Amino acid sequence: MKLSELKKHLSTAEAVNFELQKGTTVPEHFHVTEVGVVTKHFIDCGGTIRNEKVANFQLWDANDFEHRLKPTKLLNIIKLSEEKLGMEDLEIEVEYQAETIGKYDLDFNGKNFVLVSKQTACLASDSCGIPKDKLKVNLAEVSTQNSCKPGGGCC
C-alpha cells in the first residue's frame, strides 16, 4: 500500500486498527513510535546495484492501556513527516515486534489495516541459475522404458 492509499483510508476511518494476516490483532493501545523514510542502497547477488525507498511506520505495544490512536492524529503525523522529511508517496513498510522486529507490507481489508508478511527473494534469479518455475511433469506420461523395475536388480 502506498502512503496516498493509507491517507485515503484514514480520512474515512472511525478507528485505526491493525491485524496480522492470521487474524491476530495488534492491541488497541499501540503507539506509532516512528514514521520515516528508509533508503536501502545495496548490491544483489548478480552484481546489480539497487536503491529502494519506503515509508516506514513502527508500531509499539505499550502498557498504557487507555491510549487509542485516532485516524486524525495519524494523518497529522503523516502530514508532519511529509513536510519535515520530504516523504513522497512511497510504499509502506511496517515494523512490529514479533520474536524480533518483523517487517510487513500493509493492506486494508475494509475494516482493519493488515500487516502482510514479507518474504525474502533472489532479485537476480536470472544470474543465479534459479529456474523461474518448477518443471511440471504428468507422471502418467513419463516413459517407463529403460527404467528400474521391481526385482530387476538395478536398485
Secondary structure, 3 states (H helix, E strand, C coil): CEHHHHHHHHHHCCCCCEEECCCCECCCCEEEEEEEEEEEEEECCCCCEEEEEEEEEEEEECCCCCCCCCHHHHHHHHHHHHHHHCCCCCEEEEEEECCCEEEEEEEECCCCEEEEECCCCCCCHHHHCCCCCCCCCCHHHCCCCCCCCCCCCCC
